[in-house]
Amino acid sequence: MSFDYDAVIVGAGPVGSTISYYLAQNGLNVAIIDKKRQVGYPLQCAGILSKHIFEKNELPDEVILNSVKGAFLHTNEHILNVEKREDVAYIIDRISYDLFLLNRAVENGVELINNKVIDINAEKGIAYFSNGEQITSRVIVGCDGYNSIVSSAIGNDHKNFQASQMLVSIDEELMNAFRKSDKPTDDYVDTYLFEDILPGFLWVIPLKYNQYRIGLFSNQSHRQQNVFLMDFLKENFSSYEIIEKYKGFIPIYNNKNLLVRNRVLLIGDAASQVKPTSGGGLIIAFDSCKMASGYIKKSIENDDVSALKGYQVEFDKKYSKEFSYQFKVQNTLNLLNDADLDYFFEKLRENDCEEIISEYGDMDNQSRLVKEFIKRGLIFKIIPTFLFKKVVNIFGFR
Ligand SMILES: Cc1cc2nc3c(=O)[nH]c(=O)nc-3n(C[C@H](O)[C@H](O)[C@H](O)COP(=O)(O)OP(=O)(O)OC[C@H]3O[C@@H](n4cnc5c(N)ncnc54)[C@H](O)[C@@H]3O)c2cc1C
């Protein structure tokens, strides 16, 4: 059987561009397809990446806008401050980063095709375009985002949270008053837990020059989120300027969905590879690109599509426990109303948990902190007594 390409990547977002670059570097004949003429637009990202990014992908200095070393964690009544001595995360210009990754792929021999994929044949390796054309490939990689056509074509069902974000300018003094702190305003992110937006949360991410990306994901519609964000700004800052507004979607991870079927493999938002608690997707997806590229190469070299299945096995082995912990945390938070959240934060402070979170907290590996809380017997000191039974059920304690 002859094919037009060794690998066709659907979607030239950061994940599609990264996997196509790895495959081209391995000497494969690769095409990447995107329906947009200008990839990266409109912005749909808060642009925060943990320091682990450097282990997972290239991050050029030019796209780094800021770095942070900690966070202020808020409920209505309480604020916790957690931090490390060194930078823990980078705030990036996501649009420039997407372009950097795509250019890197094209410069290394990946062919960029501007077209919309409307369906695929997973068994025969055919991608069908909206203009009636089609191409064939030994492997098709779905990196076409939260509403993935490729994922649907292999029988997956996907659900997403809505997310909204604004670029806002706020004076330093007002930000310090909001945090009840005079620490440098651009060294910290803020997160806010409110019962109305659980299981999501609200974030304030500092860029330089008193500009912030303020956004949230939740079960609400974009319209409700816009009202929520406007109320948040009005209640917490006596003056501010909204520069831009953005909307997006965050996939909900579903462990029943397939990552591989016949000649098809999924990575990134198309595979709902997004951290349940934070909605961050890039680090895991970049790691998955590394994993997947080895199986794709092997499958093509040996002309054996069954080799692709190794990717599903390796992904599950590496991430299923972490995702499961994050869902447990999310399910626990979901039980709390605003008064419970205040109680929870009060108890965290009373039990010196700011220090524990500072030491064991890791944006990408949250199970480490949860395990530490369990080990120290803290879980039942920080949640309201009437929820003990439900939390026992969620975590499966005996
Ligand atoms: C508001 C918000 C804030 C976020 N903040 C962060 C953050 O701070 N840190 C973090 O790590 N993650 C964050 N995320 C998640 C992160 O943005 C995604 O995980 C990431 O964009 C996934 O990249 P991707 O390449 O898989 O998909 P996408 O970036 O969605 O790219 C998919 C590409 O596929 C193309 N495409 C789609 N369908 C087709 C088709 N049928 N034919 C051809 N092309 C197609 C699209 O045009 C697009 O270019 C955030 C998400 C949102 C919504």
The ligand as an ORCA input file, in Angstrom:
! r2SCAN-3c Opt
* xyz 0 1
  C      -8.409     30.318     28.975
  C      -7.379     29.215     28.923
  C      -6.222     29.327     29.680
  C      -5.255     28.325     29.622
  N      -4.108     28.493     30.322
  C      -3.126     27.569     30.247
  C      -1.894     27.763     30.910
  O      -1.681     28.778     31.565
  N      -0.948     26.781     30.815
  C      -1.140     25.650     30.076
  O      -0.254     24.783     30.025
  N      -2.305     25.454     29.412
  C      -3.295     26.388     29.474
  N      -4.459     26.204     28.787
  C      -4.598     24.988     27.977
  C      -3.771     25.107     26.698
  O      -4.031     26.335     26.059
  C      -4.107     23.939     25.764
  O      -3.911     22.743     26.493
  C      -3.240     23.976     24.508
  O      -3.568     25.050     23.673
  C      -3.427     22.680     23.730
  O      -2.693     22.747     22.540
  P      -3.122     21.876     21.282
  O      -2.068     22.094     20.267
  O      -3.473     20.511     21.733
  O      -4.509     22.520     20.806
  P      -4.815     23.967     20.240
  O      -3.889     24.973     20.792
  O      -6.283     24.166     20.439
  O      -4.527     23.848     18.673
  C      -5.365     23.090     17.826
  C      -5.124     23.513     16.377
  O      -5.895     22.638     15.559
  C      -6.499     23.398     14.541
  N      -7.697     22.655     14.105
  C      -8.779     22.360     14.873
  N      -9.668     21.641     14.161
  C      -9.131     21.481     12.933
  C      -9.570     20.827     11.750
  N     -10.762     20.193     11.722
  N      -8.782     20.860     10.653
  C      -7.569     21.505     10.682
  N      -7.120     22.152     11.779
  C      -7.872     22.122     12.886
  C      -6.820     24.724     15.210
  O      -6.977     25.758     14.238
  C      -5.605     24.930     16.088
  O      -4.573     25.649     15.431
  C      -5.452     27.173     28.819
  C      -6.640     27.054     28.073
  C      -7.597     28.057     28.111
  C      -8.831     27.911     27.288
*
